Amino acid sequence: MDKLFAFQWHITDLCNLRCRHCYQERFDAARDIPIEQWNAIIRNIIETLRAQGYSALDINLTGGEPLISPLLYPLLSILEREVFVNEVSIITNGLKLKTHSNHLSRFKKLAEIRVSLEGGTAQTNDAIRGEGNFERVVNNLKAQPFFITLMFTLSQLNYRELDEMIKLATNLQVGGVILERFIPMGAGNAMRESVLDDAGWQKILTAMAALAECDADELIPYKGFYIDLKNDNFMGAPCNLGDEAMALMPNGDVYPCRRLPIPLGNLCGESFADILEKLRAFRFQFRKERLGGLCRNCPEAGCIGCRALSYAMSGDLFAAEPQCCIDLPRLFSP
């Protein structure tokens, strides 16, 4: 069986938007490193993965905004030549997508482009991403040659527009919608009050359960969802904190998750093999007996809650997840 490794690569902090919920604190290119250094880092990653029995690598390129970074095309060219690289995707705000479509279409390994929107209406989206953003992005999404997925970050400001978001995606004939949860960090710290509470997350689970034709309790372990419109399918995303959720930052730092900004090493000066061990050890520490509150007694095997959300809201990596809506007395009742 093929053994695939995937990670998210933030090639720059540079961005042409200032979204209210953004997890970044800076929006310049000061942390960018030269392409020659990235080339060596890619070789380090690939050689390590091969030695550990992996057969292929998928990479999500993002930022900042990758479509305004001078590093994007040199990096795509390197990844295109690497036999070990299976697929590449790009996460973008979509403002420059139409400008870059022809050039991007030359890269055969570019399998998907994910575009962020924060509502199914201009009023809701633009309150988060800036005036006029919705119209510009929606226009750029029309007649694109790529497989497009919309990304929707759920908060108190927009979660009631889930139906509108699905309708928008259907009308645009994109591949699907990814649902993620807003976690307050970076610029997003200023809107901490907009984090979904457990009741809001319960409503999302109920809506997802209707799509999946299952009980909402079955979806509690999942921290995000993918609504596959092309194949009329539905997938839940469990927490894959650690090596499988690693985020590579513009300066070479490696985080266990982009929303958990704790550097576990830097690939400019450390081997990827050493950092992989740190990532795996980081995940292992979150055994249920070490977690607080509901998380300690949770019967969901393998679920550790969202450590990033717990950390962002309390400063404690081991605190109970504040959005969890599990009803332990009911689950344990005879």
C-alpha positions in Angstrom: 0.0 0.0 0.0 1.3 3.5 -0.9 2.3 5.6 2.1 1.6 9.3 1.4 2.9 12.3 3.3 1.2 15.7 3.0 1.8 19.1 4.6 0.9 22.8 4.2 3.7 25.2 3.1 3.4 28.9 3.8 5.8 30.3 1.3 5.4 33.9 2.3 3.6 36.2 4.8 3.1 38.8 2.0 -0.6 39.4 1.5 -2.9 41.8 -0.4 -5.8 41.5 2.1 -6.2 42.3 5.8 -9.0 39.8 6.8 -10.3 40.4 10.3 -10.0 36.7 11.2 -6.5 36.1 9.8 -4.1 34.0 11.9 -1.1 36.1 10.7 0.5 38.9 12.6 2.6 40.3 9.8 1.9 40.7 6.1 5.3 41.4 4.5 8.1 39.4 2.9 10.7 39.9 5.6 10.8 36.3 6.6 11.1 34.9 3.0 14.2 32.8 2.3 15.9 32.4 -1.1 14.8 29.8 -3.6 18.2 28.1 -3.4 17.6 27.4 0.3 14.1 26.1 -0.4 15.6 23.8 -3.0 17.9 22.3 -0.4 15.0 22.0 2.1 12.8 20.1 -0.5 15.6 17.7 -1.1 16.0 17.2 2.7 12.3 16.5 3.1 12.1 14.1 0.1 15.2 12.1 1.1 13.9 11.7 4.6 10.5 10.5 3.6 11.9 8.0 1.1 14.2 6.6 3.8 11.1 6.2 6.1 9.1 4.3 3.6 6.9 7.0 2.1 6.1 6.7 -1.5 4.8 10.1 -2.4 4.3 13.7 -1.2 1.4 16.1 -1.6 1.9 19.8 -0.8 -0.5 22.7 -0.2 1.1 26.0 -1.1 -0.3 29.0 0.6 0.8 32.2 2.4 0.0 35.0 3.0 -1.1 35.2 -0.6 1.0 32.9 -2.8 -0.1 34.4 -6.1 1.7 37.7 -5.3 4.9 36.0 -4.1 7.9 35.9 -6.5 8.8 32.5 -5.0 5.6 30.8 -6.3 6.7 29.9 -9.9 10.3 28.9 -9.1 8.9 26.6 -6.4 6.2 25.2 -8.7 8.9 24.4 -11.2 11.0 22.6 -8.7 8.0 20.5 -7.5 6.9 19.8 -11.1 10.3 18.1 -11.7 10.3 16.1 -8.6 9.1 12.5 -9.3 8.4 12.0 -5.6 5.9 14.9 -5.6 2.4 13.5 -6.4 0.1 16.5 -6.3 0.3 20.2 -5.5 -2.6 22.5 -4.5 -2.7 26.2 -3.9 -4.7 28.1 -1.2 -5.4 31.6 -2.4 -7.8 34.5 -1.7 -8.6 34.4 -5.4 -8.0 38.1 -6.1 -5.3 37.4 -8.7 -6.5 34.0 -9.9 -7.8 35.2 -13.3 -4.4 37.0 -13.9 -2.5 33.8 -13.2 -4.7 31.1 -14.8 -2.8 30.6 -18.0 0.5 30.4 -16.4 -0.7 28.1 -13.6 -2.3 25.8 -16.1 1.2 24.8 -17.4 1.9 22.9 -14.2 0.5 19.3 -14.6 0.9 18.5 -10.9 -1.3 21.4 -9.8 -4.4 19.4 -9.0 -6.5 21.8 -7.0 -6.9 25.5 -6.2 -8.7 26.3 -2.9 -10.2 29.8 -2.6 -11.3 31.4 0.6 -14.7 33.0 1.1 -16.3 33.8 4.4 -20.0 33.8 3.4 -22.5 33.0 0.8 -23.4 36.7 0.4 -21.4 39.8 -0.2 -22.6 41.4 3.0 -21.3 38.7 5.3 -18.1 37.9 3.3 -17.1 41.5 2.9 -17.5 42.3 6.6 -14.6 39.9 7.2 -12.5 40.0 4.0 -13.1 43.6 2.9 -15.5 45.7 0.8 -15.9 44.4 -2.7 -14.1 41.2 -2.1 -17.0 38.9 -2.8 -17.9 40.3 -6.2 -14.2 40.3 -7.4 -13.5 36.7 -6.2 -16.8 35.2 -7.5 -16.1 36.8 -10.9 -12.6 35.3 -10.9 -14.0 31.9 -10.2 -16.1 31.8 -13.3 -14.9 29.6 -16.2 -11.7 28.5 -14.4 -9.8 25.5 -15.9 -8.9 24.1 -12.5 -10.5 21.9 -9.9 -11.7 24.6 -7.4 -12.7 24.1 -3.8 -14.1 26.9 -1.6 -12.8 27.3 1.9 -15.2 28.6 4.6 -13.9 29.5 8.1 -16.9 29.2 10.5 -17.4 31.8 13.2 -20.4 33.6 14.9 -20.3 36.1 12.0 -21.1 33.6 9.2 -22.0 30.1 10.3 -25.7 30.8 9.7 -24.9 31.1 6.0 -23.8 27.5 5.5 -26.7 26.8 3.2 -26.0 29.9 1.1 -22.3 28.9 0.8 -23.3 25.5 -0.5 -25.7 27.1 -3.0 -23.0 29.5 -4.1 -20.5 26.6 -4.6 -23.2 24.7 -6.6 -24.0 27.7 -8.8 -20.3 28.3 -9.5 -19.9 24.6 -10.3 -16.8 24.2 -8.1 -15.7 20.8 -6.7 -16.8 21.3 -3.1 -16.6 23.3 0.1 -14.1 22.8 3.0 -15.4 23.9 6.4 -12.9 25.0 9.1 -13.3 26.6 12.4 -12.1 30.1 13.3 -9.4 30.0 15.9 -8.4 33.4 17.3 -4.7 34.2 16.8 -2.7 36.8 15.0 -4.9 39.6 13.7 -7.9 37.4 14.5 -7.3 37.9 18.2 -9.2 41.1 17.9 -12.4 39.2 17.2 -12.1 36.5 19.9 -15.8 37.0 20.8 -16.7 35.6 17.3 -15.4 32.1 18.0 -18.3 29.6 17.7 -19.6 28.3 21.0 -20.6 24.7 21.6 -24.2 25.5 20.6 -23.1 27.0 17.3 -20.8 24.0 16.6 -23.7 21.7 17.4 -25.8 23.3 14.7 -23.0 22.7 12.2 -22.8 19.1 13.2 -26.5 18.7 12.9 -26.4 20.2 9.4 -23.5 17.9 8.4 -25.3 14.9 9.9 -28.3 15.6 7.6 -26.0 15.7 4.6 -24.2 12.5 5.7 -27.4 10.8 6.8 -26.1 9.9 10.2 -26.4 10.9 13.8 -24.7 14.1 14.8 -22.9 12.3 17.7 -21.0 10.3 15.1 -19.4 13.5 13.8 -18.1 14.8 17.2 -14.5 13.6 16.6 -14.2 15.6 13.4 -12.7 19.1 13.4 -13.6 20.1 9.9 -15.6 18.8 6.9 -15.4 18.5 3.1 -18.6 18.6 1.1 -17.8 17.0 -2.2 -20.3 18.5 -4.7 -18.9 16.7 -7.8 -19.4 13.2 -6.3 -22.3 13.9 -3.9 -20.1 12.8 -1.1 -19.1 14.0 2.4 -16.0 13.6 4.5 -15.1 14.5 8.1 -11.5 15.6 9.0 -10.2 14.3 12.3 -7.4 16.1 14.0 -4.1 15.0 12.5 -1.9 17.1 14.8 1.8 16.4 14.4 3.6 15.2 11.4 0.5 14.9 9.2 -0.7 18.4 10.1 2.7 20.1 9.9 3.0 23.6 8.6 6.2 24.9 7.0 6.6 28.6 7.5 8.3 31.2 5.3 11.5 31.2 7.4 11.8 27.5 7.6 10.1 27.1 11.0 7.9 24.0 11.4 4.7 24.1 13.4 2.6 21.0 14.5 -0.4 22.8 13.0 -0.7 26.2 11.4 -3.2 27.2 14.1 -0.8 26.1 16.8 2.2 28.4 16.4 4.8 26.5 18.4 8.0 26.1 16.4 9.4 22.5 16.8 12.4 23.2 14.7 13.7 25.0 11.6 14.6 23.3 8.4 17.2 25.9 7.5 19.5 24.3 10.1 17.9 21.0 11.2 17.3 17.7 9.5 13.8 16.8 8.6 14.3 13.5 10.3 14.9 15.2 13.6 11.9 17.5 13.2 9.6 14.5 12.3 10.5 12.9 15.6 9.6 16.1 17.4 6.3 16.3 15.6 5.4 12.7 16.5 6.4 13.2 20.1 4.4 16.4 20.3 1.2 14.5 19.3 1.9 11.6 21.7 1.9 13.8 24.8 -1.9 14.4 24.4 -3.1 11.2 26.0 -6.6 11.4 27.4 -5.4 11.1 31.0 -3.4 14.3 30.6 -6.3 16.3 29.1 -8.7 18.5 31.2 -12.5 18.6 31.6 -14.7 16.7 29.2 -11.7 15.7 27.1 -10.3 13.5 29.8 -13.4 11.3 30.1 -14.4 11.4 26.5 -15.3 7.9 25.1 -14.4 8.9 21.5 -11.3 6.8 20.8 -8.5 8.8 19.2 -10.2 12.2 19.7 -8.1 14.7 21.6 -10.3 17.7 20.8 -8.8 20.6 19.0 -5.6 21.5 20.9 -5.1 24.7 18.8 -8.5 26.0 19.9 -7.9 25.1 23.6 -4.6 26.8 23.5 -5.9 29.9 21.7 -8.8 30.3 24.2 -7.1 29.4 27.4 -3.3 29.4 26.9 -3.4 25.7 28.1 -2.5 23.0 25.5 -4.2 20.4 27.7 -7.5 22.3 28.5 -10.9 20.9 27.4 -11.9 21.9 24.0 -14.4 24.8 24.4 -16.5 23.9 21.4 -17.1 20.3 22.2 -20.8 19.5 22.4 -20.6 15.9 23.6 -23.3 15.0 26.2 -21.3 12.7 28.5 -24.2 11.9 30.9 -26.4 10.8 28.0 -23.6 8.7 26.4 -22.8 7.0 29.7 -26.4 6.5 30.8 -27.8 2.9 30.7 
